[in-house]
Amino acid sequence: MDDAHLLTHLATERAHVLRAVDGLDEPAMGRAAAPSGWTVTRLLNHLALDDEMFWISAVLGADPTAIAALRDGWAAGPMTGAEAVELYRHRIACSDEVLATADLDAPPRWWPPAEVFGGPPMSDGRQVVFRVLTETAVHAGHLDIVRELVDGHQHLVVGG
């Protein structure tokens, strides 16, 4: 898969996430969506902070501001659903700036210490982007299920 194709898929899945939460009210954004207790707002924080900021801005871009601000997106402080959507949009824009000039053939420009991420280093930027694409697509599916449970809206209509 060439880089343009990979980045197009990432943009498509990001848009899928945003469509899945579009129009949800604050109670739906803040309600526990699974027995583990995660909410739509916390899932958006996770995507913004643990995927976009961590993997793209910090690991791929070596942005010192992003590296200094790293924290667990699932445990991020309280915010409204609208604030979480805005944070996600902001982190996508920051990531897109990094991706516009990143050499995806090169190794990541920064790698976290083992206590932050214990996995082996990725060999190139393409692996980093693929990681974010995979995470985003998986969580878009989670949000589809939540959305259907909240108001019956289906991303893909399944015939019966």
Buried (B, 14 or more C-beta within 10 A) or exposed (E): EEBEEBBEBBBEBBEBBBBBBEEBEEEBBBBEBEEEEBBBBBBBBBBBBBBBBBBBBBBBBBBEEBBEEBEEBBEBEEBEBEBBBBBBBEBBEBBBBBBEEBEBEEBBBBBBEEEEBEEEEBEBBBBBBBBBBEBBBEBBBBBBBBBBEBEEBEBEEEEE
